[in-house]
Amino acid sequence: MSVKDVAHAAIDALPDTASLQDAADRIALLAALEKGRQAVREGRWKSQEEVEKLLPSWLEK
């Protein structure tokens, strides 16, 4: 499915009362999810255990 097809499907799934902001939010969410999937495909991810170990140092900053 092309990016254009995904965007069309996302917009088509919105209720008739949806605003342009609702559509923009939905597409932004899909873009963020795809960015995350791409990172996983490239091996750029951390396990939950790794994140739990790193989290305290991230919160100190």
C-alpha angles and dihedrals in degrees: 000000000000124000088251091053091050091051092048092049091049092051093044089054092058119097118257089252093059118123128225086255090056089053092046091049092051093050091046089053091050090049091051092049091050090049089054092047090051091051090053091049088053092049094249100136140097130223120244089253091054092049092049089055093047098042097082092055091048091052093051093063 
